[in-house]
Amino acid sequence: MNTATVTELQQLTGIGEKKAQKIVDYRTDHGHFQSVKDLAQVPGFGEKTVANLQDQLTT
């Protein structure tokens, strides 16, 4: 997740172009994620979204 591009992130279940861009923008502004749970800090990402992505991502 710390090196994935918008296109690569879109391959994840439930992640479209807008959410993928939010991840990349957040990472650019705040640095690398320490864990998948840090995605909850990205605007528009709630606990359910993070839980759904937990098994699909690594930092």
C-alpha positions in Angstrom: 0.0 0.0 0.0 2.9 2.3 0.6 4.2 1.9 -3.0 1.0 1.0 -4.9 -0.1 3.3 -7.7 -3.7 4.4 -8.3 -4.1 1.8 -11.0 -2.7 -1.0 -8.7 -5.0 0.1 -5.8 -8.0 -0.1 -8.1 -7.5 -3.8 -8.4 -8.6 -4.2 -4.8 -12.2 -5.1 -4.1 -14.2 -2.0 -3.2 -11.6 0.5 -4.4 -12.4 2.7 -7.3 -10.4 5.5 -8.9 -11.5 8.1 -6.4 -10.6 6.1 -3.3 -7.4 4.9 -4.8 -6.4 8.6 -5.5 -7.3 9.5 -1.9 -4.9 6.8 -0.6 -2.1 8.1 -2.8 -2.8 11.7 -1.9 -2.9 11.0 1.8 0.3 9.0 1.5 2.0 11.8 -0.4 0.9 14.4 2.2 1.5 12.4 5.4 4.1 9.7 4.6 3.9 6.0 4.6 1.2 4.1 6.4 2.4 2.1 9.4 -0.4 -0.4 9.2 -3.5 -1.1 7.1 -5.6 0.3 10.0 -4.0 3.7 9.3 -6.3 3.9 6.2 -9.1 5.0 8.6 -7.3 8.4 8.7 -8.0 8.8 4.9 -11.1 11.0 4.3 -14.0 8.7 3.3 -12.5 5.5 4.8 -14.5 4.1 7.6 -13.9 1.0 9.8 -15.9 -1.2 7.4 -13.8 -0.2 4.4 -10.6 -0.7 6.3 -11.8 -4.1 7.6 -12.7 -5.2 4.1 -9.2 -4.3 2.9 -7.3 -5.8 5.8 -6.7 -9.1 4.1 -5.9 -7.6 0.7 -3.1 -5.2 1.7 0.3 -5.0 3.3 2.2 -1.9 4.3 
